[in-house]
């Protein structure tokens, strides 16, 4: 066990975070005082998630972030707006990211029509209706469809929209999105949208691979083949 740090040590810890990030959020200070080991682990995880370049270029990466943050009502992370603009992102693209988050929020209405009114609307196709609405929303935006698929996969992860997530995983494969890019995009839902939701989203994708619903790579097929052995405790 460790005791309360003195003022100089607290200042040192806070300065270390501020020097790396350029800003401080409330939890940085709390963890710096109460759980410096946890702060160090959190910082390492956040650095790997959000700061270390992976496959996505900065502009599409930050586009996904903006949609996820909007979907989660996450107001504090405004640095992502600055990062998106610095990468060449436009206000029109920011507006599209907001609209995609709003569109995802309304997705259950397509399920309602199919499930509750299906006997009155025998020709109604939930997936077709959803896709038609999305086509209209995205029309003329200039944002690649593959990025829209990845973005909505991440957004639906935050809201436990597993039917929609599966639809967009298939859509990402159809658009030729690299699996590592799709994985990166979905991972951005992890912190603002909850790690348990991210775990479940990975399970949705893994199940799709296991059932042969997507043309997965060899590495992902190995992951899918082990789906039956990757459940929680009990």
C-alpha positions as CSV (number, residue, x, y, z in Angstrom):
1,X,0.0,0.0,0.0
2,X,1.1,3.6,-0.6
3,X,0.3,6.7,1.3
4,X,-0.8,10.2,0.2
5,X,1.8,11.8,-2.2
6,X,3.2,15.2,-1.2
7,X,2.5,18.3,-3.2
8,X,5.7,18.1,-5.2
9,X,5.0,14.5,-6.3
10,X,1.4,15.4,-7.4
11,X,2.7,18.3,-9.4
12,X,5.3,16.1,-11.0
13,X,2.8,13.5,-12.0
14,X,0.3,16.1,-13.4
15,X,3.1,17.8,-15.4
16,X,4.1,14.5,-16.9
17,X,0.6,13.9,-18.3
18,X,0.2,17.5,-19.4
19,X,3.5,17.4,-21.2
20,X,2.5,14.3,-23.2
21,X,-1.1,15.2,-24.0
22,X,-1.1,19.0,-24.0
23,X,-4.1,19.1,-21.6
24,X,-5.4,17.6,-18.4
25,X,-8.8,16.1,-17.8
26,X,-10.3,15.6,-14.3
27,X,-9.6,11.9,-14.1
28,X,-5.9,12.5,-14.8
29,X,-5.6,14.4,-11.5
30,X,-7.6,11.9,-9.5
31,X,-5.5,9.0,-10.7
32,X,-2.3,10.9,-10.3
33,X,-3.1,11.3,-6.6
34,X,-4.9,8.0,-5.8
35,X,-3.7,5.4,-8.2
36,X,-0.5,6.3,-10.1
37,X,0.0,2.8,-11.3
38,X,-3.5,2.8,-12.8
39,X,-2.8,6.2,-14.4
40,X,0.3,4.7,-16.0
41,X,-1.6,1.7,-17.3
42,X,-4.5,3.8,-18.5
43,X,-2.1,6.2,-20.3
44,X,-0.4,3.3,-22.0
45,X,-3.7,1.9,-23.2
46,X,-5.0,5.3,-24.4
47,X,-1.7,5.9,-26.2
48,X,-2.0,2.6,-28.0
49,X,-5.6,3.2,-28.8
50,X,-5.7,6.8,-29.9
51,X,-2.3,8.3,-30.3
52,X,-0.1,5.6,-31.8
53,X,-0.7,5.3,-35.6
54,X,-2.1,2.0,-36.8
55,X,-3.6,1.5,-40.3
56,X,-6.1,4.4,-40.6
57,X,-4.9,7.8,-41.7
58,X,-5.6,10.7,-39.4
59,X,-8.6,12.2,-41.3
60,X,-10.7,9.0,-41.5
61,X,-9.6,8.0,-38.0
62,X,-10.9,11.2,-36.5
63,X,-14.1,11.0,-38.6
64,X,-14.9,7.8,-36.8
65,X,-14.0,9.4,-33.4
66,X,-16.4,12.3,-34.0
67,X,-19.3,10.0,-34.8
68,X,-18.6,7.8,-31.8
69,X,-18.3,10.8,-29.5
70,X,-21.6,12.2,-30.8
71,X,-23.3,8.8,-30.3
72,X,-22.1,8.7,-26.7
73,X,-23.0,12.3,-25.8
74,X,-19.3,12.7,-25.1
75,X,-18.8,16.5,-25.0
76,X,-15.4,16.7,-23.3
77,X,-13.2,15.3,-26.0
78,X,-13.3,18.4,-28.3
79,X,-9.6,17.9,-29.2
80,X,-10.8,15.4,-31.7
81,X,-12.5,18.2,-33.6
82,X,-9.2,20.1,-33.8
83,X,-7.3,16.9,-34.8
84,X,-9.9,16.3,-37.6
85,X,-9.6,19.8,-38.9
86,X,-5.8,19.7,-38.7
87,X,-5.9,16.5,-40.9
88,X,-7.9,18.4,-43.6
89,X,-11.4,17.5,-42.4
90,X,-14.2,19.8,-43.4
91,X,-17.2,21.1,-41.5
92,X,-19.4,19.3,-44.0
93,X,-17.7,16.0,-43.0
94,X,-18.2,16.8,-39.4
95,X,-21.9,17.4,-40.1
96,X,-22.0,13.9,-41.8
97,X,-20.4,12.3,-38.8
98,X,-23.1,13.9,-36.6
99,X,-25.8,12.8,-39.0
100,X,-24.5,9.2,-39.0
101,X,-24.7,9.1,-35.2
102,X,-28.2,10.4,-35.3
103,X,-29.1,7.9,-38.0
104,X,-27.9,5.1,-35.9
105,X,-30.0,6.3,-33.0
106,X,-33.1,5.9,-35.2
107,X,-32.1,2.4,-36.4
108,X,-34.5,0.6,-34.1
109,X,-37.5,2.1,-36.1
110,X,-36.6,-0.1,-39.0
111,X,-36.8,-3.1,-36.7
112,X,-40.1,-1.8,-35.4
113,X,-41.6,-1.7,-38.8
114,X,-40.4,-5.1,-39.7
115,X,-41.3,-6.8,-36.4
116,X,-44.5,-5.1,-35.4
117,X,-46.1,-4.2,-38.7
118,X,-44.7,-7.0,-40.8
119,X,-48.1,-8.6,-41.4
120,X,-49.4,-5.3,-42.7
121,X,-46.3,-4.7,-44.8
122,X,-45.4,-8.1,-46.3
123,X,-43.0,-6.5,-48.8
124,X,-41.1,-4.5,-46.2
125,X,-37.4,-5.4,-46.0
126,X,-35.6,-4.1,-42.9
127,X,-32.1,-4.2,-44.4
128,X,-33.2,-2.7,-47.7
129,X,-35.0,0.1,-46.0
130,X,-32.1,0.8,-43.7
131,X,-29.7,0.8,-46.7
132,X,-31.9,3.1,-48.7
133,X,-32.1,5.6,-45.9
134,X,-28.3,5.5,-45.5
135,X,-27.8,6.0,-49.2
136,X,-29.9,9.1,-49.1
137,X,-28.1,10.4,-46.1
138,X,-24.6,9.9,-47.6
139,X,-25.4,11.0,-51.1
140,X,-23.1,13.7,-52.5
141,X,-20.9,13.7,-49.3
142,X,-17.7,12.5,-51.0
143,X,-16.9,10.4,-48.0
144,X,-16.0,6.9,-49.1
145,X,-18.6,4.2,-48.4
146,X,-16.0,2.0,-46.8
147,X,-15.4,4.7,-44.1
148,X,-19.1,5.0,-43.5
149,X,-19.4,1.2,-43.0
150,X,-16.5,1.3,-40.5
151,X,-17.9,4.4,-38.7
152,X,-21.4,2.9,-38.3
153,X,-19.9,-0.4,-37.1
154,X,-18.2,1.6,-34.3
155,X,-21.3,3.7,-33.6
156,X,-23.6,0.7,-33.3
157,X,-21.1,-0.9,-31.0
158,X,-21.7,1.9,-28.5
159,X,-25.5,1.4,-28.6
160,X,-25.5,-2.5,-28.6
161,X,-26.9,-2.5,-32.1
162,X,-25.8,-6.0,-33.0
163,X,-28.0,-6.5,-36.0
164,X,-26.7,-3.2,-37.5
165,X,-23.2,-4.0,-36.5
166,X,-23.3,-7.3,-38.4
167,X,-24.8,-5.5,-41.4
168,X,-21.9,-3.0,-41.4
169,X,-19.3,-5.6,-40.9
170,X,-20.6,-7.3,-44.0
171,X,-20.7,-4.0,-45.8
172,X,-17.1,-3.2,-44.9
173,X,-16.0,-6.5,-46.4
174,X,-18.1,-5.8,-49.5
175,X,-16.3,-2.4,-49.8
176,X,-12.9,-4.0,-49.5
177,X,-12.0,-2.4,-46.2
178,X,-9.0,-4.2,-44.7
179,X,-9.9,-6.2,-41.7
180,X,-7.2,-4.4,-39.6
181,X,-8.8,-1.1,-40.5
182,X,-12.3,-2.3,-39.5
183,X,-10.8,-3.6,-36.2
184,X,-9.2,-0.3,-35.6
185,X,-12.4,1.7,-36.3
186,X,-14.5,-0.5,-34.0
187,X,-11.8,-0.2,-31.3
188,X,-12.5,3.5,-31.0
189,X,-15.8,2.7,-29.4
190,X,-14.0,1.0,-26.6
191,X,-13.4,3.9,-24.2
192,X,-16.4,6.2,-24.8
193,X,-18.8,3.3,-25.6
194,X,-17.7,0.8,-22.9
195,X,-15.3,-2.1,-23.0
196,X,-18.1,-4.7,-22.4
197,X,-19.8,-3.4,-25.5
198,X,-16.6,-3.7,-27.4
199,X,-16.2,-7.3,-26.2
200,X,-19.6,-8.2,-27.4
201,X,-19.0,-6.5,-30.7
202,X,-15.9,-8.6,-31.2
203,X,-18.0,-11.6,-30.4
204,X,-20.5,-10.6,-33.2
205,X,-17.7,-10.4,-35.7
206,X,-16.1,-13.6,-34.5
207,X,-19.4,-15.4,-34.9
208,X,-19.8,-14.2,-38.4
209,X,-16.3,-15.4,-39.3
210,X,-17.1,-18.8,-37.6
211,X,-20.3,-19.2,-39.7
212,X,-18.6,-18.2,-42.9
213,X,-20.7,-15.1,-43.3
214,X,-17.7,-12.9,-44.4
215,X,-14.7,-13.6,-46.6
216,X,-12.2,-13.5,-43.7
217,X,-8.5,-13.8,-44.0
218,X,-6.6,-16.8,-42.6
219,X,-5.7,-15.0,-39.4
220,X,-9.3,-14.0,-38.8
221,X,-10.5,-17.5,-39.7
222,X,-8.3,-19.0,-37.0
223,X,-9.9,-16.5,-34.5
224,X,-13.3,-17.4,-35.8
225,X,-12.7,-21.2,-35.5
226,X,-12.0,-20.8,-31.8
227,X,-15.2,-18.9,-31.1
228,X,-16.7,-21.8,-29.1
229,X,-13.8,-21.7,-26.7
230,X,-14.0,-17.9,-26.0
231,X,-17.0,-17.4,-23.8
232,X,-17.0,-15.7,-20.4
233,X,-16.7,-17.4,-17.0
234,X,-19.2,-20.0,-16.3
